[in-house]
Amino acid sequence: MKKNLQTSSTKIWESYYNKSEFHDKWQGNQYPNEELIKFISNQRKNPYDKIRYFEDIKNDFSSKTNFKGNVLEFGFGGLANLLMLKDKGYDCFGLEVSKTSINRAHAYLKKEKIEDIKCKLWKPDTKIPFKDKKFNFIFGLQCIYYNLQLSNLIENIYERLENNGQFLFSFFSFKHEYNKYTDEIDKKRNLVKWSNDHPSFRIRGATLYQPKTENDLKSLFHRFKDLRVFLTESNQLPIFQSWWYISGRKR
Ligand SMILES: C[S@@+](CC[C@H](N)C(=O)[O-])C[C@H]1O[C@@H](n2cnc3c(N)ncnc32)[C@H](O)[C@@H]1O
């Protein structure tokens, strides 16, 4: 049953990009995620200590560019996050379940003659591709919970990180208004499905992992060190948004 749920979620996302695009316009965010920008730009700062956080006065610029190493993004959608990370100096690798999104990414990269972003199709329940690569940073924003065998994937992410390599993933917090529009699929495994009255009609029926508490979320990543969850909330849109971001490092 889980396999069917996984396959139909993937199909829902493919049709999100395929069927609802008009005049060849690429759906999705065209600008990078603000929390990711902050996270990367502050990577060389101290996230825990108020005084040490501001101690980089003379190194301010080096905290913004000249990053080195490989990064991998799950669910890159419109490519905006990877374009930003390339700008920062990283070698970028991206995965998407939507073939349409991959085709558009390839066409864009070719047109712009960008060679240091490599994109592949992501097939949930398989191993992470780019077999010869280890990554300094692996992330997935507003998407990783669509992998229903999430613990297996997190295990594979652990293996593919460099020692001390870092991850960042976002999850809906229990306060996000989207939680009003879910049908329970498997209580024990925290699996829910977007219901038929979900206001974002294009994603109705997609199944996802929805942690009930911050501790549920943390326990998924128990192998990592320096685990940290931060919260972002906004009532700017008609739907109240509340996100948990979780980060940590390979031991
Ligand atoms: C809300 S969009 C977010 C896109 C992008 N990450 C961003 O932050 O703008 C969700 C994305 O997750 C992708 N997706 C769907 N199933 C996925 C899965 N099993 N693993 C990773 N990404 C998936 C979708 O194709 C879509 O691009």
The ligand as an SDF file (V2000), in Angstrom:
LIG
                    3D

 27 29  0  0  0  0  0  0  0  0999 V2000
    6.5430   22.8950   -2.0630 C   0  0  0  0  0  0  0  0  0  0  0  0
    7.6500   22.3870   -3.3360 S   0  0  0  0  0  0  0  0  0  0  0  0
    9.1900   23.0530   -2.7410 C   0  0  0  0  0  0  0  0  0  0  0  0
   10.1960   23.2830   -3.8340 C   0  0  0  0  0  0  0  0  0  0  0  0
   11.5660   23.8140   -3.3640 C   0  0  0  0  0  0  0  0  0  0  0  0
   12.2320   22.8720   -2.5030 N   0  0  0  0  0  0  0  0  0  0  0  0
   11.4240   25.1380   -2.6460 C   0  0  0  0  0  0  0  0  0  0  0  0
   11.7930   25.2410   -1.4710 O   0  0  0  0  0  0  0  0  0  0  0  0
   10.9890   26.0870   -3.2890 O   0  0  0  0  0  0  0  0  0  0  0  0
    7.8020   20.6520   -3.0250 C   0  0  0  0  0  0  0  0  0  0  0  0
    8.7960   19.9700   -3.9590 C   0  0  0  0  0  0  0  0  0  0  0  0
    9.0140   18.6380   -3.4990 O   0  0  0  0  0  0  0  0  0  0  0  0
    9.1560   17.8100   -4.6210 C   0  0  0  0  0  0  0  0  0  0  0  0
    8.9300   16.4120   -4.1890 N   0  0  0  0  0  0  0  0  0  0  0  0
    7.8170   15.6660   -4.2840 C   0  0  0  0  0  0  0  0  0  0  0  0
    8.0290   14.4390   -3.7870 N   0  0  0  0  0  0  0  0  0  0  0  0
    9.3110   14.4130   -3.3310 C   0  0  0  0  0  0  0  0  0  0  0  0
   10.1340   13.4300   -2.7080 C   0  0  0  0  0  0  0  0  0  0  0  0
    9.6790   12.2090   -2.4560 N   0  0  0  0  0  0  0  0  0  0  0  0
   11.4100   13.7620   -2.3910 N   0  0  0  0  0  0  0  0  0  0  0  0
   11.8900   14.9870   -2.6550 C   0  0  0  0  0  0  0  0  0  0  0  0
   11.1640   15.9620   -3.2470 N   0  0  0  0  0  0  0  0  0  0  0  0
    9.8940   15.6810   -3.5920 C   0  0  0  0  0  0  0  0  0  0  0  0
    8.1320   18.3650   -5.5880 C   0  0  0  0  0  0  0  0  0  0  0  0
    8.3140   17.9310   -6.9090 O   0  0  0  0  0  0  0  0  0  0  0  0
    8.3170   19.8660   -5.3920 C   0  0  0  0  0  0  0  0  0  0  0  0
    9.2940   20.3850   -6.2320 O   0  0  0  0  0  0  0  0  0  0  0  0
  1  2  1  0
  2  3  1  0
  2 10  1  0
  3  4  1  0
  4  5  1  0
  5  6  1  0
  5  7  1  0
  7  8  2  0
  7  9  1  0
 10 11  1  0
 11 12  1  0
 11 26  1  0
 12 13  1  0
 13 14  1  0
 13 24  1  0
 14 15  1  0
 14 23  1  0
 15 16  2  0
 16 17  1  0
 17 18  1  0
 17 23  2  0
 18 19  1  0
 18 20  2  0
 20 21  1  0
 21 22  2  0
 22 23  1  0
 24 25  1  0
 24 26  1  0
 26 27  1  0
M  CHG  2   2   1   9  -1
M  END
$$$$
